[in-house]
């Protein structure tokens, strides 16, 4: 009896041969992490996997007699890339441990698995996860011998070049209670967005799906499936099997739950690269009660996959790259745990192509513009735009509870916890939009007044009232010494911010890098609800300007007008009360 496999070892009809598109020299490479005993010996033909990519016309999850093979679909083993022939057939080299996955083409959908998430990969791990690793969370059961055919079914579905993608990063619940916070804030907000936007094609979570407790994956998957659109995941540093001695088996539970740890897909003519750039340094680096160390690194095998894949993609196609650890970050340009060591290699592969990338990890919101050498530069047409996304968990679910009992979770750069929506137009142009997960007003900025010279120190005094430090009531003699401070939550180098008093001329504001005084004061006053490592960090999207000295006592309208990284206008305002010398703030 012939064994045929589709994604999760379901029975289908078989295929035979196809055209491998990687260089012949690469075919001799072993599987990821393979040692000397795993590499193909000299003069020995490499082991191969064969299969068919077919159109699943009845969405049955298995190939029927009327389901034709699909030509020109890309399939990969995580390094080499093959293109299916006229009958939908492909072949690829395999080692002892490898993940085979299909690159979903434009105009087709992936079949959902039992958990409601898209299934697009086959794990080939004959012996399963080594038992002697004693992983705390289950790894991969033995998959047995390689089937004679590993097939992938796709469902034909028209796709527009105008669509939205929901971008989550760092939901990071470390308990069922915090997973409930994710459910009742970000996921519930996305359900509302489906009606607001109407073009949400799919969603993704760019790492730290959980906070070390990987037993929460099944419930997480059930919750995210309720959004009703395909949802893709990549792992973060808190999605690791910390008992693994090195990177090779550090994603066993993740792969068991989601399949391929890195992969690609197309939608509406856009190529999405989903990369795993968390390189685990092993259990020996672990500290008491915490996992081991890691570094931001894409690695030679993934870079080879990217190179082989891009060789099959037209140069004018937009490429969106998602990862967990930023390519670059304001928090630690030289910290190997905060930036990506081999970002220059990736950017060289993307050079000459329209591209954009997103990440998470730092629980801050940042925009960077990088040259092909990986160095920061000025925004320009030839710069690669890298966007560090707002964390769903904000300050790791720290902060005083709101009226529902959910942590307010303002991020350490002052951004309310939330997510972004990536908008694609015409399959070519992109924008992102910040969406607060709990604030239904949808504000894009916060305005505070900073009257005291040592406001940062005073903010830490528990007996100082917050509104006396940062509120909109000031004595007249302090007006000329008071700063207007605006946190434009998704601002960056291209953003511009101004303010005006009443009908006076607009006053330009200066972008500074320092902690947001509001979040510094908030953390100081709520130490009991703040996790031990959370503190206010310098913000990359803070603007400051001084109030005019001639501001008379009375009531004034203070309006802030801003343009963001995409030139879109944002506006907010507050009522400013200036008290004469005899009055006191009440």
N, C-alpha and C positions, 0 to 999 in steps of 0.2 A: 504493500500500500504506500502510495506517495504522500509525503507530509508537505502540506502547503500552509503558509502562515501569512495573515494580514494583520499587521500592527500588534495585536495581542494574541497571536497564535490561533486566530479563527481560521476555519477551513475556507480556502478559495481554490480556483483553478491556477495552474502553474505557468511559469515563464522560463526562459532559458538564457538568452544572451543579450548584451547591450554594449554600448560604446563607452568605455571609461575615458574621462577627459583629463585625468591628472598625468603629469610626466611619468614616464616609465620608471625613472629612478625612485619615485616616491612609492611605487607599488611594493617595494621591498621593506618598507617601514613596518615595525610591529604595531600592535594595538596600543592605546594610551596606557602609559605606565608599564608596558611590557618589559621584562628583564631579558637577559641573554637567552633564556630558554624559550622565549616567546617569539623572537625574531625569526623571519624566514631564512633558512639556511641557503648558502651559496649553491646555485644550480638547482634549487628546489622551487617548484612553482608555488606562488603564494596561494593560500586558501582563499576561496571566493564565496561571496553570497550572490545569489541571482534572484530575480523576482520580476513582477509586473506591476506597473502603476496603471490602474484602470478606472473607467468612469462607472461609479456605482449608481446606475440609473434609478434603481428602486430604493436607494438609501437603506439597503438591507444589512450592511456591514459585512457582506461576503460577496464574492463575484458570481454573478449569474451568467447563463449562456448568452445573453444579449448585451453583456457589459463589455464594451470594446476597450482595448488597451489605449493608453494616452501617450502620444509621442511628445518629445521635447520637454519632458518634466525632469527636473533635477533631483537626484537622490545622492546622499552622502553617507560616509562612514565616520564623519567627524574630521576627516583630512582630505581624502580624495572626493571628487564630485563626478558623477556619471549623468549622462543625459539619455533618457529612454529613446529607443529606436521607434520605427513606424508602428510596431506592435505593442509598444509600451514596456519593452523589456530593458533590463539593466543588469550589469554585473559590477561588483566592487570587491577589492581585497578586504579580508578580515583577519584579525588575530584572535587570541583567546578571550579578550574582553573588549567589546566594541558596541556602539549604538548606531544602528542604521536608521536614517530618517529621510522622509520626503520633504522637499521644499515646496510648500503649497504654492501653486501658480495662481496668477490673477485669473478670476473667473471661475474659481472652484472653492468649495468649502471642505474642511476636514470633518470626518465623522466624530461625533461625541462618544466618549467612553461611558462606562457605567456611572462614573462620578460627575458626568456632565461636562468635563473638560475635553478640549480637542486632543485626539490621539493621532500621532503622526510618526511614532518611532517604535523600533523593535530593539529590545535589549538582548544582546547575545553574550551571555555570561554562563557558560555551561555548568560550572561548579558553584555558581551563585556567590554571594558574599562570603569570604573566608570566615568560618566559625570561630577561629582562634582570635579574631579581632574583638570578640565579646562586645559588640556594639550595643549601646543602651537602647537604641530604637531599631526596629527591624530593617534589614537590608533586603537584598535581592535573592529570591529563591532560585535554586539551580534551574537554568533554562534548558539544559540538556543539549543534545547535538544540534547543530545548525540545520534548520529545515531545508528541504530541497528548493523551496521558493518562499521568499518573504515579500508579500504583495501589499500594496497600499491602494485603498479605494478612495476616490474623491468624488464629491457631488457637485455637478455643474451648477453654478449660481452667478448671475450677472453682478458685476461690481463697477461702481462709479469711481472716477478719479477724485470725487469730492466726498470726503468722509472724515469722521472723527475717531480718535483712539483715546480711551481713558488710560491715564498713566498713574498707577499707584507705585509708591515705593515705601519700604519700611513700615508696613502695618504693625509688625513686631509685637504681637501680643505674647506675654509670657505666662498667661493663665487663661482659663475659660472666661473669667470675668472681663479681661481685656479683649478677648476675641469678640465678646458681646459688644464692647465699645466700638470695635471695627464695624460690626454688623449694623449698629444703630446710628453711626455717623457716616462714614465714607460710603459703605455699600448702600445705605438708604438714600444718601444724596445722589449717587449714580442712578438709582432707580428713578429719581425725579428728573435727572438730566436726560434720560431716554426720551421723555416727552418734550423737554426744552430744546434739545438739539435735533433729535430725529435722525441723525446720521451716524450714530455710534456704531462702528463696524465691529470693533473688538476692544478688549482691554488687556493690560499687561501689569504685572507686578515685578519691579526690577530689584528683587532681593530683599532679604530679611522678611520673608513671608511670615516667619515666626521668630520667637526670641528663645532659641535653643531647645525648647520643648517640642520635639518633632512629632510627638503623639497627637498634636493638634491639627496635623495636615488633613485628615479625613473631614473634620468638621469645617475647617477653613474652606475646603473644596466644595462642600455642600452649600455653604453660604454664598460663595462667589458665583457658583453656577446659577443662583437665582437671579443674577443680573440679566441673564437671557441672551448674552452675546458670548462668542468664544473668548476665553481668557487664557493668556499665556504667562508662564512664570519662568524666572531665572533665580538662581540661588544667591544668597548673601552670606556674609561671614557668620550669621546666626542660624544658617540652615545647614551647618556642617555636622558630620559625625566626628565629634571631637576625639573619640577613642582611636581613630585611624592614625597609623604611624606617619603618614605622609599624605600628599594630595591624591594619590591614586584611588583610595577607597573613602575619600572624605565626603562623597555625594551619594552614598549608597541609599539612604532613606529618601533623599530628594528624587533620585532616579526611579526608585520604586513607586513614588507618588506621582511623578510628572513625566518621566521618560528622559529624553535627551537633556543633558545639562546645558548644552548650547546648540543652536540650530538657526534656521532662517525660514522666512515665509515671505510671500508677495501678497499685496492687496492693492487693487486699484492702480496697478502699474508702479508701485513703490516697493522696494526691497527692504525688509526689516531683518537686521542681524541681531540675534539675541545671544550675547556673549557672557561667559562666566569668567570674570577676571579676579576672583578671589582664590589666590594660591595658598593652600593650607601648608603650614610648616611643621605640623605634626603634633601628636599627643605629648611628646617630650617637652614641648614649649608651654604646656598648660600650666596655669596657676590654680591655686586652691579655689574650688567653687566656680571656676571659669574655664572656658575652652582655651585651646592653644592659639599661638600667634599665626598671623597670615600676612600676606603682602598683596598689593594690587599688581597683578601680572596676567596678561592674556596668554602668553606661552606660545612656543613654537608650533605646536600642533594646531591650535586654533587659528593662529595667523596664517598657517598653510591652508587651512580650510577657507579662510576669508579670501586669500589670494586665488585659490582654485575656483571659488564661487564667482568672484568678481570677473574672472576671465570669461565667464559665460553670460555676463550681464552688460547690456549696452551702456556706454560711458555717460550718456545723458540721463540715465535713470536715477531718480532720487534714492539715496540710501540712508535709512534711519538706523542708527546703532544704539542698542540698549545694553546696559551693564549695571553692576551694582556699585563698585568703587569708582569714584570720579576719575576722568582722565587727569584733571587738575582741580585743586581746591584752594580757596583762600585760607583755610584753617591750617594747612601744613604742606607747603609746596614740596618739601623734601622728606616728608614722612611717608615711608613705604606702605603704611597701612591706610593712608588717606588718598594717595594718588596712584596712578598706574605707571609702573616702571617702564614698560615697553610701549607707551602711547605713541612715540614717534614712529615705530614700525607700522602700527595701525594707520596712522594719519598719512604715511607715505603711500599705503595701498589705496587710500581714499582720494589722494591728490588728483585733481583734474576732474573729479566727479562732484555733482551736487550732493552734499551730505550734511547730516545733523546727528547729534548724539545726546543721550540722556543717561542719567545715573541717579543714585540716591546716596545712602550710607552716612552722610555727615549731619543729617537732620538740620540742614540749612538750605537756603535757596540761593543759587548762584548762576551767573551767566559768564562763560569764558569764551574767548575767541583765540584760537590756537593756529600757529603756522604748521606747515607740514613737518617741521622739525620737533613739534610738540611744545614749543615755547609760547608763552602768552604774547599776544600782540594786540594791535588796535583792531576794532571791528572793521571789516572790509569784505569785499566780494570774494577774496581769495582765502579768507580765514575760515577755519572750521568752528562752527558754533556748538559749544558743549554746554548743556543745561543740567545743573544739579537740581533735582526736583524736591519740592516740599514733602516732608515725611507725613504719611497718614497718621502716625503715632505722635507727631510733633516732638515734645519733650519726653518721649518714651512713656506716654500716658501718665505724666506727672502733672501736678497743679491742683488747685482747688476744684471740687466737683461743681458741675453746673446744676441746674434745677432738676435734671434727670438723674443726677448721681454719677455722671460721666466726667472724667478728668478733662479740664479745659485744654491742657496739653499744648500751650503755646510753645513753639520751637525756640531754641536758644538764640536765634537771631531775631526773634520777635514776630515771626510769621505764624499766624494761627494754623493749627494742624489742618491738613487738607491734601489735595492732589491737583493734577493738571489734566487738561484736555488738549491733545495734539490735533490740530485741524489741518487737513490736507486739501488743497484746491488744485484741480486739474492734474492730479498726480505729480505735481512739480513743486508747488509752493507750500510752505508750512508756517504755522504759527502755534504758539502754546498759550493756554489761558489757565491762570490759577483759580482754583475753586476751593473756598473754605469748606471743610467737612461739617462743621457745626454751626457756623454763622450763616443763617439763611439770608441775611441782608446782602451777602455777596460782596462786601467791601474789598477794595483792592489796596487800601492804605490805612494807616493809623496816624492821626495828628495829635501831638502833645506839645505842651509848652514847658520849657525848662528854664526856671527863673534863678535857681540857686547855683552858685559857681561850683560848689562841691556836690552837685546833685547825685552823682554816682555813690558817694559815701553816705549821704543822707538817705538814699533809697534803702540802705541796709538797716536803718534804724527802725525797729518794729513799732516805736511809738510815734512815728511821723506819718501823718495821714497822706495817702497816696495822692489825693486830689489837691492837697496843698503844695505838693512838689510838682505835679505834672498837669494840673487842671487848668481850666480856661478862665480862672478868676485871678487877677494879679493886681498889686498896688501900682498906682501911676508912677511912683518913683522907680519901680523895677522894670518898666516897659522897655526902656532902651537897653537893658541888660538881659532881656529874655530871648531865648532861642525858640524858634519854631522848628520842631523836629518831626520829619515825615518819614515813616517807614513805608515805602512803596513795595509791597510784599514780593512782587516778582520783577523788581527793577534790576537794572544792570548798567554796564558801561554806555549803552546807547540811549538810556532813559534820560529824560529831562523833567525837572520839577520846579515849579514857581508857586508863589502865593501872592495874594493881594488882600488888603484891608478895605472893605467896602468897595468903592469905585476907584480907588487909587490904582496907579500903574502896577503891573505885575513885577514882583521882585524875584530874580533868579536865586535858586538855592544851590548849595554846594554839596556834592556827594562826598561823604566822609566814611571812614571805616572805624567804627567803635561799637560797643554794645548798645543795644536799644535801651534807653533808660526805663521804658515802660516794663519790659520783660525782666530787667534787672531788679526793679522794685517788686514786681509780682513774685519772683522767686524768693526774694528776701522775706517777704511777708507770709509765705506759705511753705516754710522749710519742712514742716511735718508731712506735706503731700508731695515733696520733691524727692525724686530718686537721687541717691548720694552723689552720682557723677554729674548731675545736671547743673550747669551754670550758664549765665549769659555769656555768649561769645561775640566777638566783633561781627557786625552786620555789614554785608556788602551792598545793601540797598537802602541806606539811610541818607537823608538830605537835611541840611541845617541852614538856617538863615536867621538874622537878628530882626526882632520887631523894630519898627521905626521909633526913634527917640521922641518925636513930636506927637506921639499917640495920646490924644486927650482922654481924660476920664470919661467913661460912658460905656455904652454897649456897641460892639462892632461885629460885623460879619467877616470872618476870616475864611477865605476860599483858597483851596489848593488845586492847581491844574497841573497834570502830568501827562507825558507821553511815554509809553513803555518801549521795550526792545523792538517792537514791530511797528512803532509809530502810531499806535492806537491811543486815543485820548481817555483820560480818567479824571474824575473830578470829585472832590469831597469838601466838606466845610464844617465849621463849628462856630458857635457864638462866643465871642470873647468879651469878658466884662473887665473893664479897667476901673479900679476904685480910686477915689481921691484919697488924700493923705489921712483924712480922719476916719475913713471907713476900714473895716476889717473883713477879710474873707470869711463867710459863714459856712 
